[in-house]
Amino acid sequence: MHEYSLVEALLERASAEARKHGGGVKVKKVSVSIGALAGVEVELLVRAWETFTERSVCEGAPLEV
């Protein structure tokens, strides 16, 4: 599923940014914009985000679309 690979990339990027700011930093929110022709199902993307971020620096951080 396309949404899973997007979430994986978002999580990697957010984790890398958190590491730049030192250990113990938690991500509070991730915001993304999705174009109308992207073919992304927003509900599936958000559900995938909630699942993939468990036990990560992004756990509990909402994905704002």
C-alpha positions as CSV (number, residue, x, y, z in Angstrom):
1,M,0.0,0.0,0.0
2,H,1.2,3.4,-1.0
3,E,0.2,4.9,2.4
4,Y,2.5,2.5,4.3
5,S,5.6,3.6,2.3
6,L,4.7,7.3,2.9
7,V,4.4,6.7,6.6
8,E,7.7,4.9,6.7
9,A,9.4,7.8,4.9
10,L,7.7,10.4,7.2
11,L,8.7,8.4,10.3
12,E,12.3,8.1,9.2
13,R,12.5,11.9,8.5
14,A,10.9,12.9,11.8
15,S,13.2,10.5,13.7
16,A,16.2,11.9,12.0
17,E,15.2,15.4,12.9
18,A,14.6,14.4,16.5
19,R,18.1,12.8,16.7
20,K,19.6,16.1,15.6
21,H,18.2,17.7,18.7
22,G,19.6,15.1,21.1
23,G,18.5,12.0,23.0
24,G,15.1,11.9,24.6
25,V,13.5,14.4,22.2
26,K,9.9,13.4,21.3
27,V,8.1,14.6,18.2
28,K,4.9,16.5,19.1
29,K,3.2,16.8,15.8
30,V,3.8,16.0,12.1
31,S,2.0,18.1,9.4
32,V,1.8,17.2,5.8
33,S,0.0,18.5,2.7
34,I,-1.3,16.0,0.1
35,G,-2.3,17.1,-3.3
36,A,-5.7,16.1,-4.8
37,L,-4.1,13.9,-7.4
38,A,-1.7,12.0,-5.1
39,G,-4.0,9.0,-4.8
40,V,-3.6,8.9,-1.0
41,E,-6.4,7.8,1.3
42,V,-6.1,10.1,4.2
43,E,-7.9,7.9,6.7
44,L,-5.6,5.0,5.8
45,L,-2.6,7.2,6.1
46,V,-3.5,8.4,9.6
47,R,-4.3,4.8,10.7
48,A,-0.9,3.6,9.4
49,W,0.8,6.5,11.1
50,E,-0.8,5.6,14.5
51,T,0.3,2.0,14.0
52,F,3.9,2.5,12.7
53,T,4.8,5.2,15.3
54,E,4.2,2.9,18.3
55,R,7.4,2.7,20.4
56,S,9.1,5.5,18.4
57,V,10.0,9.1,19.0
58,C,6.7,9.9,17.2
59,E,4.5,7.8,19.4
60,G,1.4,9.9,20.3
61,A,2.2,12.6,17.9
62,P,-0.8,13.4,15.7
63,L,-0.4,13.4,11.9
64,E,-2.0,16.6,10.7
65,V,-3.1,16.3,7.1
